Amino acid sequence: MGKKQEEGRRIFLKNLGMLTGAMVLPTGQLAFGKAKKQKMKLGFVTYLWGKDWDQDTLIKNLTASAIQGVELRVEHAHKVSTTLTAEERKTVRKKFRDSPVQIIGMGTNQQYDYPEPAKLRESIEQTKAFFQLSHDIGGLGVKVKPNQFRAGIPHEKTIEQIGLALNELAKFGADMGQKLRLEVHGNETQELPNIKAIMDVANHPNATVCWNCNPQDLTGNGLEANFNLVKDRFGDICHVRELDDTSYPYQDLMNLFLKNNYEGWILLECRTDPADKVKALISQREIFEKMTGKR
């Protein structure tokens, strides 16, 4: 074999080795080198699809769907609320610990925009009770809302009030090993520049953002710019609707999470009413796996 042939063979084998070590990203591009295993996980919110399921049915259906995490909404058929006794909390904890399904935490409607000091304090204290509940049943945190701007009250004042309440709660949750998760939600407060302003006040590291897939995510400079406003404050959950809903760019969102090495839960908070919800969950899991390169 001549010198040029040998050199050509060497280059060919080198390139072949590079291609062997490449992976195809969801964007269709090749990534070279050792593939980093993505750690995002698909979970479930008992918002609509699970609102009528008791604890045993919830565990059975999520196990059948191979979905391994759940955020429990309050006041639903699974009856996990702050009224549970200590023994009842132990029972819930054991039931889920003995199953493949992790309790991710509590999904609450607690909010901190009240003009009345007594109502604000009541919501803060109720949130603390939910932290205790989540801790007792083996959960990881509590989801809350900002939740709106009030007529006649300067936005800056409401932003500061919400942020200060979140700081108090973030510290309380951290002392219990529980995350505080602020859902991007509410009249005007769901706009990402306003969420960023709130989080600038709520500077405790345990105060985190739960992305919520709202139409407002696409306004202004678009999805990536809004994502970048709060990406450094993401916690361990994100809410999505049906991943095959083309009104929202879910593949683009998954690509952004992958690019930022997000390791939290993507939680299905679906809004439709399919007859066979287990079949629908399996379908959503398969879509998630394709979007994130897991299959």
N, C-alpha and C positions, 0 to 999 in steps of 0.2 A: 504494500500500500504506500503511495507516494505521500510526501510531506503535506501537500494541500488537501489530499483526501483524508489523511489522519486528523488534520485540523478541523475540517468540515464535520467529520464524525464526532469529534469532541464537542463542538458547538451544538450539534444536533442533540446529543445525549444530555447536555446541560439544559437546553431548552425543554426537552421532554421531561426532565426531572422537575423543572419549574411548573410545567403544566400539570404534572401529576399531583403536585402540592397545592394546586389552585382550587378555589371553590367558587361557585357561581353565586353571586349575591342576588337578592330579590330584584335588584335594579337591572339584572342581566349582565353586569360587569363581572370581570374575573378579579379575585383577590388572591395574591400570591403569598406564599409562606405558610406557616402552620395556622390552620383555621382556629380561630378563637370561638369556643363553644358559647353560643348566646344563652343567657340565663333567664330571659323573660319567661314568665309562667302565665298560663291562662286560668283565670278564676271566674267567679260568678257572684252577682249581686241579686239578692232575693226580691228585687224591686217589683217586677210583674210576673215573670215566669215562675218564680218560686214563692209568691206571696201566699199561696194556698197549701203549701207543703209543710207538714209537721216535721220535726227533727229527723225521724226515721226515714220518711219519704225523701227528704232533702238529701240525706246521706246516700240513700239507695240510688236516687236518680243521678247524682253527681258522680258516684262511683261507676255507674253504668256508662256515663259519658266520658269517663277518664278525665274529669275536671277536679283538681285536687285542692281548691281553695274557695272559701266563701266569705263574703261580707254580709252579715246578717242585718237586714233592715228591721228597725223596731216596729212593734205593733203588727207583726205578721203572724201567720199560723204556726210558725215554729215556737212562738211564745218565749223568746229570750229577751227579757226586759229587766229593768232595775228592781222590780218587785220580787225577783227570785230570792229564795232563802239561801243560806250558805250551803245547805245540803243539796238543794236543787242545782246550784251552780256547779258543785262537784260532779253531779250526775251528768250535766251537759258536757263538762270538760272531759270526763271519762268516755262518754259516748263518741265524741269526735276524736279523741286521742286513740281510741281503739279502731278507728276507721281510717281510710286513706285521705280523708278530707280535713284540711287545716282550717280552723276558724281564723280568718284574716283580721277580723275585728267587727266593730259595730258601725252601722251606717245610720247616723242620726240627722235630725233636722234642727239641731241647736244652732243659733245664730246670734250675732253680737252687734247688730245695728240699732237696737232699741234706743229710742230717745230717753225712755224712762229708766233711771238708774236701778230701780228695784227689779224691773224685767231683765235688764242686762245681767245683774248679779244672779238672778234666778237661773238664767241660761248657763252662766259660767259654772255654778254649783251643780247643775244637772249634768253638764259635760263631765265634771269630775266624777259623778256617780257612774257615768258610762265607762270612764276609764277603769274604775274599780270593777265593774261588771266584766269588761273585756279581759282584764287581768285574771279574774277569778275563773273564767271559763276557758282560758288558754288562748285568748285572742292576742293580737299584736298592736292594736291601736283603735282610734276613733275618728270617724269622718264627720266634719262639721261644715257649715256654710257661712258666708260673710254676713248679710245676705242681700242687702239692697241699700240704695241711697234714698233718703227721706226728703219729702218736699220741705223747703224752707231751711234745711240744714246744710251748710257748706260740705261739699264732698270731702275736703281735707279733714274736717272734724270727724266725720264718720270713718274715714280711712284710719286715722290715728286711734280712734276708739276700738275699732276691730283689731288693729294690730296689737294694741296693748293687752286686750283680752286674750289674744292668741299667745302672746308671750307668757302670760300667767299660766295658761293651760299647758303650753309646751313644757314649761319647767315642771309642772305637776305631773304630766305624763312621763317625762323622762325619769323622774324619781321612781316611777313604777315600772319602767321598762316598756312604756307604751308610746307609740307615735301619735302625734297630732297631725291630721290630714285635712287641709282646707280644700274643699271641692270648688272648682272654678264654676261659680253659680250665682244667680241672682240678677235682678234688674240693674243693668249697667255695671255692677260689680263683677260680672262674668267677663267683661272686657279685659284682655290680658294686661294692658298698661295699668289698669286699676288694681288688678291682682298683684302685680309687681310692686305698686306703691304700698299696698297693705303689707306685703312681705318685707319691704324695706323697713317698716316699723317693727314687724314681728321678726326680729333678727335672731331669736333663739334657734339654735341648729335643729331642735326637735319640732319646730313649726315647719311643715312641709306642704307642698302643693299636690293636689290630685287633679290632673288633667281630665277634662270632662267631655271633650268632643262636641263643642257647641258651634253653631254657625258663625258666631263672633270670632272664632279662632282664625277665620279666613279673611277677616276685614283688615283694613290698614295696609301694611306691607306684606300681608299674607301669612300662611301657616308657619313657615320656618322662622320668620322674624318674630312672630308671637311666641313660638315655642322657645326661641332663644332667650326671650325676656325672663323666663322663669325656670329654665332647664336646670340651673344650679340649685334650685330649691325643691326639685322633685323628691318625693319620699319613696314609698314602696307600693303605691297603687295608682292606677289610671283607670278611668271609666270609659268604656266604649259602648256603642249601640251594636246592632247587627253589622258584622264586618263586611257583608256583601251589600250594604246600603251605599249606593253610588252617589248619594248627595253629599257625602263626606269623603275626603281623600285618605282612606284608611291605610292603603299601601304606603303612601308618602309618610304618614305618621309613623308606621312601623319602621320604615327606613330611618327616620330621624332617631327613634329610640335605639335602633341597632347601632347607628353611627355613634351615639353617645354612651354605648355600653350599658344601657339600662338593665337592671337586674331585678326589677320589681314585678308586681302582678298586673296583668292586663285583665280587668274585670268586666265581664259581660253584663251590661245593664239594659237588657233588650226591652223593646217597647211594643212589639207585635204580639199576636195571640195565636200561635200555631197549635193545632189540635194535639200533635205529638211533640211535646216539649223536649223529651229526651232525644228524639231523633234530630230535632232542631239544634240542640246543644252539641251533639256529635258533629253535625254539619259545620257549626261555627268553630269547633275545635280544629277540624280539618282545614278550614279556610285560614285560621290563625297559623297553623303549622306550615302551610304553603307560603304565607306572607312573610314568615320569619325564617324560612329556610330549614325548618325542622323535618321536612319530608320532601 
